[in-house]
């Protein structure tokens, strides 16, 4: 959706106060929408938090990234808003290391595997894509999450090594 459509919706829907934007040029839309609504429309992002530092610099109201390591993003957010920008960038670098490693593989399986390694789930099995509608939704949800390579034993080992490296930064 372009900014004009979002603004028309904002004006027509009294309860619309938040927008999760994660397609196209999110950074320019954060600035435009914040200015056009005098900050009354809170723009949150997604896209695995890849541009979180830039988003915070220009006034993003939040980020809704992948859940497998949301605590790392939260630490980046907290540090940034405490004025500890260098520490926030260091934390974002650590987070991007894990995101990059998981992003090599397709779909949600690498992210579920991280949750498994962290003790959240007893298994990392992912639902099989079995219907055309589910297949389309799964493909859309994992957009940008890898070129389609399945999570193999070597991938599990690589992800485990990064998770082990990041253990001191995970929140209990």
CNS distance restraints for C-alpha pairs under 8 A (distance, minus, plus):
assign (resid   1 and name CA) (resid   5 and name CA) 6.18 0.50 0.50
assign (resid   1 and name CA) (resid   6 and name CA) 6.61 0.50 0.50
assign (resid   2 and name CA) (resid   6 and name CA) 6.40 0.50 0.50
assign (resid   3 and name CA) (resid   7 and name CA) 6.04 0.50 0.50
assign (resid   3 and name CA) (resid  29 and name CA) 6.81 0.50 0.50
assign (resid   3 and name CA) (resid  32 and name CA) 7.64 0.50 0.50
assign (resid   3 and name CA) (resid  33 and name CA) 7.05 0.50 0.50
assign (resid   4 and name CA) (resid   8 and name CA) 6.16 0.50 0.50
assign (resid   5 and name CA) (resid   9 and name CA) 6.23 0.50 0.50
assign (resid   6 and name CA) (resid  10 and name CA) 6.06 0.50 0.50
assign (resid   7 and name CA) (resid  11 and name CA) 6.16 0.50 0.50
assign (resid   7 and name CA) (resid  33 and name CA) 7.69 0.50 0.50
assign (resid   8 and name CA) (resid  12 and name CA) 6.12 0.50 0.50
assign (resid   9 and name CA) (resid  13 and name CA) 5.78 0.50 0.50
assign (resid   9 and name CA) (resid  16 and name CA) 7.76 0.50 0.50
assign (resid  10 and name CA) (resid  14 and name CA) 7.01 0.50 0.50
assign (resid  10 and name CA) (resid  16 and name CA) 5.72 0.50 0.50
assign (resid  10 and name CA) (resid  17 and name CA) 7.49 0.50 0.50
assign (resid  10 and name CA) (resid  41 and name CA) 7.83 0.50 0.50
assign (resid  16 and name CA) (resid  41 and name CA) 7.49 0.50 0.50
assign (resid  17 and name CA) (resid  40 and name CA) 6.58 0.50 0.50
assign (resid  17 and name CA) (resid  41 and name CA) 4.71 0.50 0.50
assign (resid  17 and name CA) (resid  42 and name CA) 6.03 0.50 0.50
assign (resid  18 and name CA) (resid  41 and name CA) 5.54 0.50 0.50
assign (resid  18 and name CA) (resid  42 and name CA) 4.68 0.50 0.50
assign (resid  18 and name CA) (resid  43 and name CA) 5.89 0.50 0.50
assign (resid  18 and name CA) (resid  44 and name CA) 7.22 0.50 0.50
assign (resid  19 and name CA) (resid  41 and name CA) 7.14 0.50 0.50
assign (resid  19 and name CA) (resid  42 and name CA) 6.28 0.50 0.50
assign (resid  19 and name CA) (resid  43 and name CA) 4.93 0.50 0.50
assign (resid  19 and name CA) (resid  44 and name CA) 5.92 0.50 0.50
assign (resid  20 and name CA) (resid  43 and name CA) 6.02 0.50 0.50
assign (resid  20 and name CA) (resid  44 and name CA) 4.65 0.50 0.50
assign (resid  20 and name CA) (resid  45 and name CA) 5.20 0.50 0.50
assign (resid  20 and name CA) (resid  46 and name CA) 6.95 0.50 0.50
assign (resid  20 and name CA) (resid  64 and name CA) 7.92 0.50 0.50
assign (resid  21 and name CA) (resid  26 and name CA) 6.31 0.50 0.50
assign (resid  21 and name CA) (resid  43 and name CA) 6.85 0.50 0.50
assign (resid  21 and name CA) (resid  44 and name CA) 6.18 0.50 0.50
assign (resid  21 and name CA) (resid  45 and name CA) 4.97 0.50 0.50
assign (resid  21 and name CA) (resid  46 and name CA) 6.74 0.50 0.50
assign (resid  22 and name CA) (resid  26 and name CA) 6.11 0.50 0.50
assign (resid  22 and name CA) (resid  45 and name CA) 5.42 0.50 0.50
assign (resid  22 and name CA) (resid  46 and name CA) 5.17 0.50 0.50
assign (resid  22 and name CA) (resid  47 and name CA) 5.44 0.50 0.50
assign (resid  23 and name CA) (resid  47 and name CA) 7.80 0.50 0.50
assign (resid  25 and name CA) (resid  29 and name CA) 6.63 0.50 0.50
assign (resid  26 and name CA) (resid  30 and name CA) 6.16 0.50 0.50
assign (resid  26 and name CA) (resid  45 and name CA) 7.58 0.50 0.50
assign (resid  27 and name CA) (resid  31 and name CA) 6.77 0.50 0.50
assign (resid  27 and name CA) (resid  54 and name CA) 7.57 0.50 0.50
assign (resid  27 and name CA) (resid  55 and name CA) 6.36 0.50 0.50
assign (resid  27 and name CA) (resid  58 and name CA) 7.74 0.50 0.50
assign (resid  28 and name CA) (resid  32 and name CA) 6.26 0.50 0.50
assign (resid  29 and name CA) (resid  33 and name CA) 5.75 0.50 0.50
assign (resid  30 and name CA) (resid  34 and name CA) 5.92 0.50 0.50
assign (resid  30 and name CA) (resid  43 and name CA) 6.14 0.50 0.50
assign (resid  30 and name CA) (resid  55 and name CA) 7.83 0.50 0.50
assign (resid  30 and name CA) (resid  58 and name CA) 7.40 0.50 0.50
assign (resid  30 and name CA) (resid  59 and name CA) 7.32 0.50 0.50
assign (resid  30 and name CA) (resid  60 and name CA) 6.45 0.50 0.50
assign (resid  31 and name CA) (resid  35 and name CA) 6.14 0.50 0.50
assign (resid  31 and name CA) (resid  58 and name CA) 6.58 0.50 0.50
assign (resid  31 and name CA) (resid  59 and name CA) 7.41 0.50 0.50
assign (resid  32 and name CA) (resid  36 and name CA) 5.99 0.50 0.50
assign (resid  33 and name CA) (resid  37 and name CA) 5.99 0.50 0.50
assign (resid  33 and name CA) (resid  39 and name CA) 7.70 0.50 0.50
assign (resid  33 and name CA) (resid  41 and name CA) 7.05 0.50 0.50
assign (resid  33 and name CA) (resid  43 and name CA) 7.70 0.50 0.50
assign (resid  34 and name CA) (resid  38 and name CA) 5.80 0.50 0.50
assign (resid  34 and name CA) (resid  39 and name CA) 4.53 0.50 0.50
assign (resid  34 and name CA) (resid  40 and name CA) 7.11 0.50 0.50
assign (resid  34 and name CA) (resid  41 and name CA) 6.38 0.50 0.50
assign (resid  34 and name CA) (resid  42 and name CA) 7.23 0.50 0.50
assign (resid  34 and name CA) (resid  43 and name CA) 7.45 0.50 0.50
assign (resid  34 and name CA) (resid  59 and name CA) 7.96 0.50 0.50
assign (resid  35 and name CA) (resid  39 and name CA) 6.26 0.50 0.50
assign (resid  37 and name CA) (resid  41 and name CA) 5.91 0.50 0.50
assign (resid  42 and name CA) (resid  60 and name CA) 7.45 0.50 0.50
assign (resid  42 and name CA) (resid  61 and name CA) 5.54 0.50 0.50
assign (resid  43 and name CA) (resid  60 and name CA) 5.78 0.50 0.50
assign (resid  43 and name CA) (resid  61 and name CA) 5.47 0.50 0.50
assign (resid  43 and name CA) (resid  62 and name CA) 7.06 0.50 0.50
assign (resid  44 and name CA) (resid  60 and name CA) 6.03 0.50 0.50
assign (resid  44 and name CA) (resid  61 and name CA) 5.36 0.50 0.50
assign (resid  44 and name CA) (resid  62 and name CA) 4.58 0.50 0.50
assign (resid  44 and name CA) (resid  63 and name CA) 5.10 0.50 0.50
assign (resid  44 and name CA) (resid  64 and name CA) 6.97 0.50 0.50
assign (resid  45 and name CA) (resid  49 and name CA) 7.29 0.50 0.50
assign (resid  45 and name CA) (resid  60 and name CA) 7.57 0.50 0.50
assign (resid  45 and name CA) (resid  62 and name CA) 6.46 0.50 0.50
assign (resid  45 and name CA) (resid  63 and name CA) 4.60 0.50 0.50
assign (resid  45 and name CA) (resid  64 and name CA) 6.03 0.50 0.50
assign (resid  45 and name CA) (resid  65 and name CA) 7.73 0.50 0.50
assign (resid  46 and name CA) (resid  63 and name CA) 5.55 0.50 0.50
assign (resid  46 and name CA) (resid  64 and name CA) 4.90 0.50 0.50
assign (resid  46 and name CA) (resid  65 and name CA) 4.95 0.50 0.50
assign (resid  46 and name CA) (resid  66 and name CA) 7.98 0.50 0.50
assign (resid  47 and name CA) (resid  65 and name CA) 6.44 0.50 0.50
assign (resid  47 and name CA) (resid 144 and name CA) 7.99 0.50 0.50
assign (resid  48 and name CA) (resid  64 and name CA) 7.62 0.50 0.50
assign (resid  48 and name CA) (resid  65 and name CA) 4.43 0.50 0.50
assign (resid  48 and name CA) (resid  66 and name CA) 5.62 0.50 0.50
assign (resid  48 and name CA) (resid  99 and name CA) 7.60 0.50 0.50
assign (resid  49 and name CA) (resid  63 and name CA) 6.54 0.50 0.50
assign (resid  49 and name CA) (resid  64 and name CA) 7.44 0.50 0.50
assign (resid  49 and name CA) (resid  65 and name CA) 5.40 0.50 0.50
assign (resid  49 and name CA) (resid  73 and name CA) 7.40 0.50 0.50
assign (resid  50 and name CA) (resid  96 and name CA) 7.12 0.50 0.50
assign (resid  51 and name CA) (resid  55 and name CA) 6.12 0.50 0.50
assign (resid  52 and name CA) (resid  56 and name CA) 6.17 0.50 0.50
assign (resid  52 and name CA) (resid  63 and name CA) 7.32 0.50 0.50
assign (resid  52 and name CA) (resid  92 and name CA) 7.91 0.50 0.50
assign (resid  53 and name CA) (resid  57 and name CA) 6.27 0.50 0.50
assign (resid  53 and name CA) (resid  88 and name CA) 7.99 0.50 0.50
assign (resid  53 and name CA) (resid  89 and name CA) 7.17 0.50 0.50
assign (resid  53 and name CA) (resid  92 and name CA) 7.68 0.50 0.50
assign (resid  54 and name CA) (resid  58 and name CA) 6.52 0.50 0.50
assign (resid  55 and name CA) (resid  59 and name CA) 6.34 0.50 0.50
assign (resid  55 and name CA) (resid  60 and name CA) 5.20 0.50 0.50
assign (resid  56 and name CA) (resid  60 and name CA) 5.19 0.50 0.50
assign (resid  56 and name CA) (resid  61 and name CA) 7.72 0.50 0.50
assign (resid  56 and name CA) (resid  62 and name CA) 7.96 0.50 0.50
assign (resid  56 and name CA) (resid  77 and name CA) 7.88 0.50 0.50
assign (resid  56 and name CA) (resid  80 and name CA) 7.79 0.50 0.50
assign (resid  65 and name CA) (resid  70 and name CA) 6.53 0.50 0.50
assign (resid  65 and name CA) (resid  73 and name CA) 7.81 0.50 0.50
assign (resid  66 and name CA) (resid  70 and name CA) 6.34 0.50 0.50
assign (resid  66 and name CA) (resid 111 and name CA) 7.68 0.50 0.50
assign (resid  67 and name CA) (resid 111 and name CA) 7.98 0.50 0.50
assign (resid  68 and name CA) (resid 111 and name CA) 5.60 0.50 0.50
assign (resid  68 and name CA) (resid 112 and name CA) 6.90 0.50 0.50
assign (resid  68 and name CA) (resid 114 and name CA) 6.09 0.50 0.50
assign (resid  68 and name CA) (resid 115 and name CA) 5.40 0.50 0.50
assign (resid  69 and name CA) (resid  73 and name CA) 7.13 0.50 0.50
assign (resid  69 and name CA) (resid  95 and name CA) 7.90 0.50 0.50
assign (resid  69 and name CA) (resid 114 and name CA) 7.97 0.50 0.50
assign (resid  69 and name CA) (resid 115 and name CA) 8.00 0.50 0.50
assign (resid  69 and name CA) (resid 170 and name CA) 7.66 0.50 0.50
assign (resid  70 and name CA) (resid  74 and name CA) 6.13 0.50 0.50
assign (resid  71 and name CA) (resid  75 and name CA) 6.13 0.50 0.50
assign (resid  71 and name CA) (resid 170 and name CA) 6.26 0.50 0.50
assign (resid  71 and name CA) (resid 171 and name CA) 6.05 0.50 0.50
assign (resid  72 and name CA) (resid  76 and name CA) 6.41 0.50 0.50
assign (resid  72 and name CA) (resid  91 and name CA) 7.07 0.50 0.50
assign (resid  72 and name CA) (resid  92 and name CA) 7.61 0.50 0.50
assign (resid  72 and name CA) (resid  95 and name CA) 6.07 0.50 0.50
assign (resid  72 and name CA) (resid 169 and name CA) 6.90 0.50 0.50
assign (resid  72 and name CA) (resid 170 and name CA) 6.37 0.50 0.50
assign (resid  72 and name CA) (resid 171 and name CA) 7.87 0.50 0.50
assign (resid  73 and name CA) (resid  77 and name CA) 6.17 0.50 0.50
assign (resid  73 and name CA) (resid  91 and name CA) 7.93 0.50 0.50
assign (resid  73 and name CA) (resid  92 and name CA) 6.99 0.50 0.50
assign (resid  73 and name CA) (resid  95 and name CA) 6.98 0.50 0.50
assign (resid  74 and name CA) (resid  78 and name CA) 6.01 0.50 0.50
assign (resid  75 and name CA) (resid  79 and name CA) 6.04 0.50 0.50
assign (resid  75 and name CA) (resid  88 and name CA) 7.43 0.50 0.50
assign (resid  75 and name CA) (resid  91 and name CA) 7.11 0.50 0.50
assign (resid  76 and name CA) (resid  80 and name CA) 6.10 0.50 0.50
assign (resid  76 and name CA) (resid  87 and name CA) 7.78 0.50 0.50
assign (resid  76 and name CA) (resid  88 and name CA) 4.60 0.50 0.50
assign (resid  76 and name CA) (resid  89 and name CA) 7.15 0.50 0.50
assign (resid  76 and name CA) (resid  91 and name CA) 5.55 0.50 0.50
assign (resid  76 and name CA) (resid  92 and name CA) 5.86 0.50 0.50
assign (resid  77 and name CA) (resid  81 and name CA) 6.22 0.50 0.50
assign (resid  77 and name CA) (resid  88 and name CA) 7.10 0.50 0.50
assign (resid  78 and name CA) (resid  82 and name CA) 6.15 0.50 0.50
assign (resid  78 and name CA) (resid  88 and name CA) 7.86 0.50 0.50
assign (resid  79 and name CA) (resid  83 and name CA) 6.51 0.50 0.50
assign (resid  79 and name CA) (resid  84 and name CA) 5.12 0.50 0.50
assign (resid  79 and name CA) (resid  85 and name CA) 6.65 0.50 0.50
assign (resid  79 and name CA) (resid  87 and name CA) 6.50 0.50 0.50
assign (resid  79 and name CA) (resid  88 and name CA) 5.06 0.50 0.50
assign (resid  80 and name CA) (resid  84 and name CA) 5.30 0.50 0.50
assign (resid  80 and name CA) (resid  85 and name CA) 5.00 0.50 0.50
assign (resid  80 and name CA) (resid  87 and name CA) 7.72 0.50 0.50
assign (resid  80 and name CA) (resid  88 and name CA) 5.25 0.50 0.50
assign (resid  84 and name CA) (resid  88 and name CA) 6.15 0.50 0.50
assign (resid  85 and name CA) (resid  89 and name CA) 6.17 0.50 0.50
assign (resid  86 and name CA) (resid  90 and name CA) 6.25 0.50 0.50
assign (resid  87 and name CA) (resid  91 and name CA) 6.20 0.50 0.50
assign (resid  88 and name CA) (resid  92 and name CA) 6.12 0.50 0.50
assign (resid  89 and name CA) (resid  93 and name CA) 6.11 0.50 0.50
assign (resid  90 and name CA) (resid  94 and name CA) 6.49 0.50 0.50
assign (resid  91 and name CA) (resid  95 and name CA) 6.24 0.50 0.50
assign (resid  92 and name CA) (resid  96 and name CA) 6.02 0.50 0.50
assign (resid  93 and name CA) (resid  97 and name CA) 6.28 0.50 0.50
assign (resid  94 and name CA) (resid  98 and name CA) 6.80 0.50 0.50
assign (resid  94 and name CA) (resid 166 and name CA) 7.38 0.50 0.50
assign (resid  95 and name CA) (resid  99 and name CA) 6.23 0.50 0.50
assign (resid  96 and name CA) (resid 100 and name CA) 5.77 0.50 0.50
assign (resid  97 and name CA) (resid 101 and name CA) 6.28 0.50 0.50
assign (resid  97 and name CA) (resid 162 and name CA) 7.60 0.50 0.50
assign (resid  98 and name CA) (resid 102 and name CA) 6.10 0.50 0.50
assign (resid  98 and name CA) (resid 159 and name CA) 7.29 0.50 0.50
assign (resid  98 and name CA) (resid 162 and name CA) 6.23 0.50 0.50
assign (resid  98 and name CA) (resid 163 and name CA) 7.29 0.50 0.50
assign (resid  99 and name CA) (resid 103 and name CA) 5.76 0.50 0.50
assign (resid 100 and name CA) (resid 104 and name CA) 6.62 0.50 0.50
assign (resid 101 and name CA) (resid 158 and name CA) 7.35 0.50 0.50
assign (resid 101 and name CA) (resid 159 and name CA) 6.30 0.50 0.50
assign (resid 101 and name CA) (resid 162 and name CA) 7.95 0.50 0.50
assign (resid 102 and name CA) (resid 110 and name CA) 5.39 0.50 0.50
assign (resid 102 and name CA) (resid 111 and name CA) 6.69 0.50 0.50
assign (resid 102 and name CA) (resid 145 and name CA) 7.69 0.50 0.50
assign (resid 102 and name CA) (resid 146 and name CA) 7.92 0.50 0.50
assign (resid 102 and name CA) (resid 159 and name CA) 6.64 0.50 0.50
assign (resid 103 and name CA) (resid 110 and name CA) 7.73 0.50 0.50
assign (resid 103 and name CA) (resid 144 and name CA) 7.48 0.50 0.50
assign (resid 103 and name CA) (resid 145 and name CA) 4.66 0.50 0.50
assign (resid 103 and name CA) (resid 146 and name CA) 4.68 0.50 0.50
assign (resid 104 and name CA) (resid 145 and name CA) 7.06 0.50 0.50
assign (resid 104 and name CA) (resid 146 and name CA) 4.70 0.50 0.50
assign (resid 104 and name CA) (resid 147 and name CA) 6.65 0.50 0.50
assign (resid 104 and name CA) (resid 149 and name CA) 6.87 0.50 0.50
assign (resid 105 and name CA) (resid 109 and name CA) 7.85 0.50 0.50
assign (resid 105 and name CA) (resid 110 and name CA) 6.49 0.50 0.50
assign (resid 105 and name CA) (resid 145 and name CA) 6.85 0.50 0.50
assign (resid 105 and name CA) (resid 146 and name CA) 4.86 0.50 0.50
assign (resid 105 and name CA) (resid 147 and name CA) 6.67 0.50 0.50
assign (resid 105 and name CA) (resid 148 and name CA) 6.06 0.50 0.50
assign (resid 105 and name CA) (resid 149 and name CA) 4.82 0.50 0.50
assign (resid 105 and name CA) (resid 150 and name CA) 5.56 0.50 0.50
assign (resid 105 and name CA) (resid 151 and name CA) 5.61 0.50 0.50
assign (resid 105 and name CA) (resid 155 and name CA) 7.89 0.50 0.50
assign (resid 106 and name CA) (resid 110 and name CA) 7.54 0.50 0.50
assign (resid 106 and name CA) (resid 142 and name CA) 7.24 0.50 0.50
assign (resid 106 and name CA) (resid 145 and name CA) 5.91 0.50 0.50
assign (resid 106 and name CA) (resid 146 and name CA) 4.73 0.50 0.50
assign (resid 106 and name CA) (resid 147 and name CA) 6.13 0.50 0.50
assign (resid 106 and name CA) (resid 148 and name CA) 4.29 0.50 0.50
assign (resid 106 and name CA) (resid 149 and name CA) 5.36 0.50 0.50
assign (resid 106 and name CA) (resid 150 and name CA) 5.82 0.50 0.50
assign (resid 106 and name CA) (resid 151 and name CA) 7.30 0.50 0.50
assign (resid 107 and name CA) (resid 138 and name CA) 7.17 0.50 0.50
assign (resid 107 and name CA) (resid 139 and name CA) 7.23 0.50 0.50
assign (resid 107 and name CA) (resid 141 and name CA) 7.81 0.50 0.50
assign (resid 107 and name CA) (resid 142 and name CA) 4.97 0.50 0.50
assign (resid 107 and name CA) (resid 145 and name CA) 6.23 0.50 0.50
assign (resid 107 and name CA) (resid 146 and name CA) 7.18 0.50 0.50
assign (resid 107 and name CA) (resid 148 and name CA) 7.38 0.50 0.50
assign (resid 108 and name CA) (resid 112 and name CA) 6.18 0.50 0.50
assign (resid 108 and name CA) (resid 126 and name CA) 7.03 0.50 0.50
assign (resid 108 and name CA) (resid 142 and name CA) 6.60 0.50 0.50
assign (resid 109 and name CA) (resid 113 and name CA) 5.99 0.50 0.50
assign (resid 109 and name CA) (resid 124 and name CA) 6.67 0.50 0.50
assign (resid 109 and name CA) (resid 125 and name CA) 6.99 0.50 0.50
assign (resid 109 and name CA) (resid 126 and name CA) 5.68 0.50 0.50
assign (resid 109 and name CA) (resid 151 and name CA) 7.01 0.50 0.50
assign (resid 110 and name CA) (resid 114 and name CA) 6.32 0.50 0.50
assign (resid 110 and name CA) (resid 151 and name CA) 6.55 0.50 0.50
assign (resid 110 and name CA) (resid 156 and name CA) 7.90 0.50 0.50
assign (resid 110 and name CA) (resid 159 and name CA) 7.95 0.50 0.50
assign (resid 111 and name CA) (resid 115 and name CA) 6.48 0.50 0.50
assign (resid 112 and name CA) (resid 116 and name CA) 6.14 0.50 0.50
assign (resid 112 and name CA) (resid 121 and name CA) 7.86 0.50 0.50
assign (resid 112 and name CA) (resid 124 and name CA) 5.07 0.50 0.50
assign (resid 112 and name CA) (resid 125 and name CA) 7.52 0.50 0.50
assign (resid 112 and name CA) (resid 126 and name CA) 7.42 0.50 0.50
assign (resid 113 and name CA) (resid 117 and name CA) 6.13 0.50 0.50
assign (resid 113 and name CA) (resid 123 and name CA) 7.68 0.50 0.50
assign (resid 113 and name CA) (resid 124 and name CA) 4.82 0.50 0.50
assign (resid 113 and name CA) (resid 156 and name CA) 7.74 0.50 0.50
assign (resid 114 and name CA) (resid 118 and name CA) 6.16 0.50 0.50
assign (resid 114 and name CA) (resid 159 and name CA) 7.39 0.50 0.50
assign (resid 114 and name CA) (resid 160 and name CA) 7.66 0.50 0.50
assign (resid 114 and name CA) (resid 163 and name CA) 7.27 0.50 0.50
assign (resid 115 and name CA) (resid 119 and name CA) 6.30 0.50 0.50
assign (resid 115 and name CA) (resid 120 and name CA) 5.21 0.50 0.50
assign (resid 115 and name CA) (resid 121 and name CA) 6.06 0.50 0.50
assign (resid 115 and name CA) (resid 124 and name CA) 7.55 0.50 0.50
assign (resid 116 and name CA) (resid 120 and name CA) 5.59 0.50 0.50
assign (resid 116 and name CA) (resid 121 and name CA) 4.69 0.50 0.50
assign (resid 116 and name CA) (resid 122 and name CA) 6.04 0.50 0.50
assign (resid 116 and name CA) (resid 123 and name CA) 5.89 0.50 0.50
assign (resid 116 and name CA) (resid 124 and name CA) 5.63 0.50 0.50
assign (resid 117 and name CA) (resid 160 and name CA) 7.17 0.50 0.50
assign (resid 117 and name CA) (resid 163 and name CA) 7.67 0.50 0.50
assign (resid 129 and name CA) (resid 134 and name CA) 6.26 0.50 0.50
assign (resid 129 and name CA) (resid 135 and name CA) 5.26 0.50 0.50
assign (resid 129 and name CA) (resid 138 and name CA) 7.50 0.50 0.50
assign (resid 130 and name CA) (resid 134 and name CA) 6.81 0.50 0.50
assign (resid 130 and name CA) (resid 135 and name CA) 6.78 0.50 0.50
assign (resid 131 and name CA) (resid 135 and name CA) 5.91 0.50 0.50
assign (resid 132 and name CA) (resid 136 and name CA) 6.20 0.50 0.50
assign (resid 133 and name CA) (resid 137 and name CA) 6.28 0.50 0.50
assign (resid 134 and name CA) (resid 138 and name CA) 5.94 0.50 0.50
assign (resid 135 and name CA) (resid 139 and name CA) 6.07 0.50 0.50
assign (resid 136 and name CA) (resid 140 and name CA) 6.18 0.50 0.50
assign (resid 137 and name CA) (resid 141 and name CA) 6.05 0.50 0.50
assign (resid 138 and name CA) (resid 142 and name CA) 6.17 0.50 0.50
assign (resid 139 and name CA) (resid 143 and name CA) 6.11 0.50 0.50
assign (resid 142 and name CA) (resid 146 and name CA) 7.75 0.50 0.50
assign (resid 151 and name CA) (resid 155 and name CA) 5.63 0.50 0.50
assign (resid 151 and name CA) (resid 156 and name CA) 6.65 0.50 0.50
assign (resid 152 and name CA) (resid 156 and name CA) 6.22 0.50 0.50
assign (resid 153 and name CA) (resid 157 and name CA) 6.22 0.50 0.50
assign (resid 154 and name CA) (resid 158 and name CA) 6.26 0.50 0.50
assign (resid 155 and name CA) (resid 159 and name CA) 6.11 0.50 0.50
assign (resid 156 and name CA) (resid 160 and name CA) 5.98 0.50 0.50
assign (resid 157 and name CA) (resid 161 and name CA) 6.19 0.50 0.50
assign (resid 158 and name CA) (resid 162 and name CA) 6.47 0.50 0.50
assign (resid 159 and name CA) (resid 163 and name CA) 6.13 0.50 0.50
assign (resid 160 and name CA) (resid 164 and name CA) 6.01 0.50 0.50
assign (resid 161 and name CA) (resid 165 and name CA) 6.17 0.50 0.50
assign (resid 162 and name CA) (resid 166 and name CA) 6.20 0.50 0.50
assign (resid 163 and name CA) (resid 167 and name CA) 6.11 0.50 0.50
assign (resid 166 and name CA) (resid 170 and name CA) 6.69 0.50 0.50
